[in-house]
Amino acid sequence: MTMTMSTPPDRPPPRRRADPAERLRTTCAAVRVSLRWLGCHKALSAEQKATAADAFDASDRFLSAAKKLLDTKHPAFRAVTAVRGRILDYWKGMTLPYPEPGIRLIRQDRIEAFHNELTERREELDAAVGALDERFEELKLAARERLGRLFDPHDYPSSLRGLFAVEWDFPSVEPPGYLSELNPALYDEECRRVASRFDEALALAEEAFSTELAGLVAHLSDRLSGAADGKPKVFRDSVVANLVEFFDRFRRLNVRSNDQLDTLVAQAREIVQGIEPQSLRENRILRNTVAGELGELRQSLDQFLVERPRRNILRRPQPAAAESP
C-alpha cells in the first residue's frame, strides 16, 4: 500500500498589529461644529470713549471700553446658552482631538448617530431662540434703563431669529487624489504631513485621557480621604458618575495605543465598579478601602504623567522625491 503524504498548506504570516495612528486614520473622520452667535458687547464710539476717559483724566487713545447690549443672565438667554453648552459637550464627548483648530475626529460608525443628535439639538436651539425672541422687547427695555445715554436702538436687530445657529460638516483631511497626477512629489509630501497629523492626534488623545483620569481619581480620592471639621467630606453622586461616564467614553473612543494607560483605566474601573455613592457615605470601612486603593492609583497616575514621554511622531520611511513633471 502506497501512502501519500499531503503537504500542509502554508500558514499565513502572523498578522502585524496595525499602527494605532494608522488605525485612527482609517476608522475616523474629521468633523467640525460651527456656531453662529449674537455678540452682546459693542465698543463705545470715539465720542463716548473720550467722555469716559475724561472721567478718569485719561487719554482715550489708551482706553478700551465696551457696553453690554443684553442681559445674558436673563433666564431666556441662559436657556439658549445652555443648549450651546450641550452641543459642545456632546461634540467633544463623541470625538477625539485633532491638531487643527475647530476639527476633531469621530468614528465613522458614529457619524449617523452624531448627525441625528445634532439635528435634534439644532431644533432645541431654534426653540430656545424663539422663546428668547418673545422676550426681546423686555430685554431691550431693561438695557435702555441700564445703559442710559449709551443706549442706541440701532445696536439691536429687529428679531433674534436666525442670529443663533449651529452647523456641522465633515471636512476632508486627506491629500486630494488629483494631486498625485499633477505633482507626485507634492502629493507624497502631503501624505507624510497627514500621517504626522494623525500621530499628533494620537498623542493628544492619550494626553487628554490620562490627564482627565488623573483629575477624576484625585478628586474622588480627596473627597473620600479628607475630612472637614472632623467629619468625612461630603461629595456628590456626580463625583462617581463622572468616572463611570469616563470609562464608557474611553471604551468607545480608545484606539488601544498605550497599554499602560489601558491598565490604569482598568484598575480605576475595578476599584469603583458596582459601588454606589450612598454606600461610600454610609460604610466607613468601604470608604477607607476605596480611598486607599484610589490613593495608590493616584500615585501611579502621577508617575505615569511625569514619566510618559510625549509620543514620538513616527517618521515613516520616505521614498526618494520624484521630480515634478
Secondary structure, DSSP 8 states (H G I E B T S, - for coil): -------------------HHHHHHHHEEEEEEEEE----EEE--HHHHHHHHHHTT--GGG---EEE-S-TTSHHHHHHHHHHHHHHHHHHHTEEE-SSTTEEEEEGGGHHHHHHHHHHHHHHHHHHHHHHHHTHHHHHHHHHHHHGGG--GGGS-S--TTSSEEEEE----S--TTHHHH-HHHHHHHHHHHHHHHHHHHHHHHHHHHHHHHHHHHHHHHHHH-EETTEE----HHHHHHHHHHHHHHHHH-----HHHHHHHHHHHHHHTT--HHHHHH-HHHHHHHHHHHHHHHHHHHHHHHH------------------
